[in-house]
Amino acid sequence: MELFATKGYEATTVDEIAAAAGVARRTFFRHFRSKEEAIFPDHDDTLIRAEAVLNAAPAHEHPLDTVCRGIKEVMRMYAARPEISVARYKLTREVPTLREAEIASVARYERLFTRYLLGHFDEHAHDDDANDDPLLAEVAASAVVTAHNHVLRRWLRAGGQGDVEAQLDHAFAIVRRTFGTGIGAGRSTAPKPASSPASVSAQGEVLVAVARTDAPLDEVMRTIEQALKER
């Protein structure tokens, strides 16, 4: 990044990069296929981490919230080294080929999230033709990524300063309100009742609790505690 800043991206050679790093040219190509790839060395690993978030999602979590947690892995990648991220942002604004590479990386995240959301539509939540589901999934996934990128660019333009986590959560709340309907109950085969996530009844000295399998544990415990107090 120092070489690109002083000499320019096009004028900097792989030999100069290797020399500045104290390694041989062949060592550089053992890790990267080109200068361009060296600018974005961590997107592959980040994509794997984002997918791991999706695969490990708890059953009660709304799928859009899961996707939002997945894209946060990208923000963590940038926030880990703000000075490098800011320099890279400035560079990608100046070099069209790097901008194209960045766009291609964004498309990979969108495809991952679209596939995930498509598997979590609630057939009871919307009466539209099921053929619209791929469109809705793609639009929702794109909205999450766009919200993330909007906050990320604003943070980078500010020199990597500010509470980017809070800004992200605000942006994701807007996406959730806008696109949350119709996506969510795919984890369950039956529509969720409108009643409390847990109910209790007394049978002698025994307290019986009935709860949905996806009910948050803290809500179940509060229901039970309240019932115990009333006995």
C-alpha positions in Angstrom: 0.0 0.0 0.0 2.9 2.3 0.7 4.3 1.7 -2.8 1.0 2.2 -4.4 0.6 5.5 -2.5 4.0 6.8 -3.5 4.5 5.4 -7.0 1.0 4.7 -8.1 -0.7 1.4 -8.7 0.2 1.0 -12.4 3.8 2.0 -11.9 4.5 -0.4 -9.1 5.9 -3.8 -10.1 5.6 -7.1 -8.4 9.4 -7.1 -8.1 9.2 -3.9 -6.1 6.5 -5.3 -3.9 8.5 -8.4 -3.2 11.7 -6.4 -2.5 9.8 -4.1 -0.1 8.4 -7.2 1.7 11.8 -8.8 1.9 10.8 -11.9 -0.1 11.6 -13.3 -3.5 9.4 -12.8 -6.5 8.4 -16.5 -6.6 7.3 -16.2 -2.9 4.9 -13.4 -3.9 3.3 -15.6 -6.6 3.0 -18.4 -4.2 0.5 -16.3 -2.3 -1.0 -14.1 -5.0 -1.6 -14.5 -8.7 -1.3 -10.7 -9.4 -1.0 -7.3 -7.9 -4.8 -7.0 -8.0 -5.3 -10.1 -5.9 -2.8 -8.8 -3.3 -5.1 -5.8 -2.8 -8.0 -8.1 -1.7 -6.2 -11.0 0.1 -8.9 -11.8 2.7 -12.3 -12.0 0.9 -12.1 -15.7 0.4 -11.6 -16.4 4.1 -14.3 -13.8 5.0 -16.8 -15.5 2.7 -16.1 -18.8 4.5 -16.7 -17.2 7.9 -19.9 -15.6 6.6 -21.2 -18.9 5.4 -20.3 -20.5 8.8 -22.5 -17.9 10.5 -25.4 -19.0 8.3 -24.8 -22.7 8.9 -24.7 -22.2 12.7 -27.7 -20.0 13.0 -30.0 -20.8 15.9 -33.5 -22.0 15.1 -35.3 -19.0 16.6 -33.3 -16.4 14.8 -35.0 -14.5 11.9 -33.1 -15.4 8.7 -32.6 -11.7 7.8 -30.9 -11.2 11.2 -28.7 -14.2 10.4 -27.7 -12.7 7.1 -27.0 -9.4 8.8 -24.7 -11.2 11.2 -23.0 -12.9 8.3 -22.2 -9.7 6.4 -20.8 -8.2 9.6 -17.8 -10.6 9.1 -16.9 -8.3 6.1 -17.0 -5.2 8.3 -14.9 -6.9 10.9 -12.3 -7.6 8.2 -12.1 -3.9 7.3 -12.3 -2.7 10.9 -9.4 -5.0 11.9 -6.9 -2.6 10.2 -8.6 0.7 9.5 -5.5 2.4 8.1 -5.1 -0.3 5.5 -8.8 -0.3 4.7 -8.9 3.4 4.2 -5.9 3.3 1.9 -7.4 0.5 -0.1 -10.7 2.4 -0.4 -8.9 5.4 -1.8 -7.0 3.2 -4.2 -10.0 1.3 -5.5 -11.7 4.7 -6.3 -8.7 5.6 -8.5 -8.1 2.3 -10.3 -11.0 0.9 -12.4 -9.7 -2.7 -12.4 -9.6 -2.8 -8.7 -13.1 -1.4 -8.5 -14.3 -4.2 -10.8 -12.6 -6.7 -8.6 -14.4 -5.3 -5.5 -17.7 -5.4 -7.3 -17.1 -9.1 -8.1 -16.4 -9.8 -4.4 -19.7 -8.1 -3.4 -21.6 -10.3 -5.9 -20.2 -13.4 -4.2 -21.7 -12.4 -0.9 -25.1 -11.5 -2.5 -25.3 -15.0 -4.1 -24.5 -16.7 -0.8 -27.2 -14.7 1.1 -29.8 -15.1 -1.7 -29.4 -18.9 -1.6 -29.8 -18.8 2.2 -32.9 -16.6 2.2 -34.6 -18.6 -0.6 -34.6 -21.6 1.8 -36.4 -19.6 4.5 -39.7 -18.3 3.1 -42.8 -18.5 5.1 -45.6 -19.9 3.0 -48.2 -18.5 5.4 -46.9 -15.0 5.4 -47.6 -14.0 1.8 -50.1 -14.9 -0.9 -47.9 -14.0 -3.8 -47.0 -16.5 -6.5 -44.2 -18.8 -5.2 -42.4 -18.0 -8.4 -41.7 -14.6 -6.9 -39.6 -16.1 -4.0 -36.3 -16.0 -5.9 -36.9 -12.3 -6.7 -37.8 -11.5 -3.1 -34.8 -13.4 -1.8 -32.4 -11.7 -4.2 -33.8 -8.2 -3.4 -33.6 -8.8 0.3 -30.0 -10.1 0.1 -29.0 -7.2 -2.0 -30.6 -4.8 0.5 -28.6 -6.2 3.3 -25.3 -6.0 1.3 -26.2 -2.5 0.1 -26.9 -1.3 3.6 -23.6 -2.7 4.8 -21.7 -1.2 1.9 -23.3 2.2 2.5 -22.2 2.3 6.1 -18.8 0.9 5.2 -18.1 3.6 2.6 -19.3 6.3 5.0 -17.0 4.9 7.7 -14.0 4.7 5.3 -14.6 8.3 4.0 -14.5 9.4 7.7 -11.0 7.8 8.0 -12.2 4.7 9.8 -13.6 6.7 12.7 -16.9 6.3 14.5 -19.1 3.5 16.0 -19.5 1.5 12.8 -21.3 -1.3 14.7 -24.1 1.0 15.8 -24.4 2.5 12.3 -24.7 -1.0 10.9 -27.4 -2.1 13.4 -29.4 1.0 12.5 -29.2 0.3 8.8 -30.0 -3.4 9.3 -33.1 -2.4 11.3 -34.4 -0.5 8.3 -33.8 -3.5 6.0 -35.5 -5.8 8.5 -38.7 -3.6 8.7 -38.8 -3.3 4.9 -38.1 -6.9 3.8 -38.8 -9.1 6.9 -42.3 -10.1 5.9 -42.6 -13.4 4.2 -39.1 -14.6 5.2 -38.7 -16.3 8.5 -40.8 -19.3 9.3 -39.0 -21.6 6.9 -37.3 -23.1 9.9 -40.6 -24.4 11.2 -43.3 -26.4 9.4 -46.2 -24.7 11.0 -47.3 -21.1 11.4 -46.4 -19.5 14.7 -49.3 -18.8 17.1 -49.9 -15.3 18.1 -50.0 -16.2 21.8 -47.1 -16.0 24.3 -44.1 -18.3 23.5 -44.9 -20.2 26.7 -47.9 -21.1 28.8 -48.2 -22.7 32.2 -50.8 -24.6 34.1 -50.9 -25.9 37.7 -51.7 -29.5 38.5 -51.5 -29.9 42.2 -47.9 -29.2 43.3 -46.7 -29.6 39.7 -46.3 -26.6 37.3 -46.5 -27.7 33.6 -45.0 -25.4 31.0 -45.7 -25.6 27.3 -43.4 -23.6 24.9 -42.6 -23.4 21.2 -39.3 -25.0 20.3 -38.1 -21.7 18.9 -39.1 -19.6 21.9 -36.3 -17.5 23.4 -35.3 -19.1 26.7 -35.4 -15.9 28.6 -39.0 -15.4 27.7 -39.9 -18.9 28.7 -38.2 -18.5 32.1 -40.0 -15.2 32.7 -43.3 -16.9 32.1 -42.5 -19.7 34.5 -41.2 -17.3 37.2 -44.4 -15.2 36.9 -46.6 -18.3 37.3 -44.6 -19.4 40.3 -45.1 -16.0 42.0 -48.8 -16.1 41.4 -49.2 -19.6 43.1 
